């Protein structure tokens, strides 16, 4: 009995010791984890990014202060003078394509960002019109950033466009001291311009450094610096709220923006967006606004784009930007298009006659999947890669044609010198007596011999859209009167009968892709129109 009791006591002591050791081990592991977290970061998950330690408000404020102190001397105030006639022309160009009656928050977003009369103060010349309301000198204000101690400054083209006089105020200049500037070169595609001043003789110019915009991530801290409403040396803080943002109705192809919530307003235009290393990672260009002021969403052109344009404008032949092109056209793809053509990439709508693409054997309806081994996901990537290649280079393109993999070596030429042939638009067509209609809400009829000859259409012959029913599937996906439908789901259409047969077989939930030729009033050329039947 005593031996059994002694054994029980021994077993309990052993269990208590093991329990105590388990508690001590758990505490030790917890302390080690806490030490790692507090000493510089831990992986959020295997292979994931390190979680940075939290900064106190005082530490963050000190960082902002150091960045602002470093970048401010390189940021300048730009004032321009022009006549109302020139400014009105510029304004009209910036609102091209806007047909919504003024309700679009992006309407004239360059005007909203850098509009006439936004300079502040009480001078009558801040108005686009003189005291008599019939004209007079107009003054506007913007920002820029010095990138070279010889006096080269990057800013937005819309800040200096059509200006009769450009003057720059440096941070350390006393009141009233302005430096005359001249435009070295400009690029309407990116809305950038390089201007130059003569450096002051009494002191060296400060300059900023361009950082790597690709290294910035959503949530990274940034500062915007400039002269909103003529309030010089204004610094605002925020984060990168999105990347690769393409703005509707900008009228410019090579603009994929960094989005930020750092406050930017009229007058900030052309000023820098900087990271916490005081590097310029963007040029503030536009805002989303419904009241001509800050509403939490601004856009900066990425520094990697700025860097390329800046050096070409400053140093290149004729001070202009050369961009590569191979001579293909396309429109942004849809899931229905990708599924129908059986490949992810960019499906070509047309090839410019005499272009490198044509010489290499590329054709409409080919889907480009890679360039020099890099996977192409969308048209922006395709344009970005090819345009960055200097004319005279070559690229290897992998593509899919009729479900077969192919490749070609394609030369790159100057985009500005490659003229697209858009001389084969669809003509006006009178409504026939008995056109072929379909359940999709579109009415078509066959081309006459004269129409086919005018369009240069041979095979497939195609049918002309003469009516699109309101609120129909055809209207929803973008078919409109004047289009010539050449194919339906890759099948050629040579007559009304072909069209009716192909469309009558379509069922709910099925993808539908029309390959069509566009009329002159929307630029001519070919286009894909696609969607999924409800």
Secondary structure, 3 states (H helix, E strand, C coil): CHHHHHHHHHHHHHHHHHHHHHHHHHHHHHHHHHHHHHCCCCECCCCCCECCCCCCHHHHHHHHHHHHHHHHHHEEEEEEEEEHHHHHHHHHHHCCCCCCCCCCCCCCHHHHHCCCCCCCCCCHHHCCCCCCCCCCEEEEEEEEEEEECCCEEEEEHHHHCCCCEEEEECCCCCCCCCEEEEEEEEECCCCEEEEECCCCCCCCCCCCCECCHHHCCCCCEEEEEECHHHCCCEEEEEEEEEEEECCCCCCCCCCCEEEECCCCCCCCCCCEEECCCCCEEEEEEEECCCCCCCCCCEEEEEHHHHHHHHHHHHHCHHHCCCCEECCEEECCCCHHHHHHHCCCCEEEEEECCCCHHHHCCCCCCCEEEEECCEECCCHHHHHHHHHCCCCCCEEEEEEEECCEEEEEEEECEEHHHCCCCCCCCECCCCCCCCCEECCCCEEEEECCHHHHHHHCCCCCCCEEEEEECCCCHHHHHCCCCCCEEEEECCEECCCHHHHHHHHHCCCCCCEEEEEEECEHHHCCCEEEEEEECC
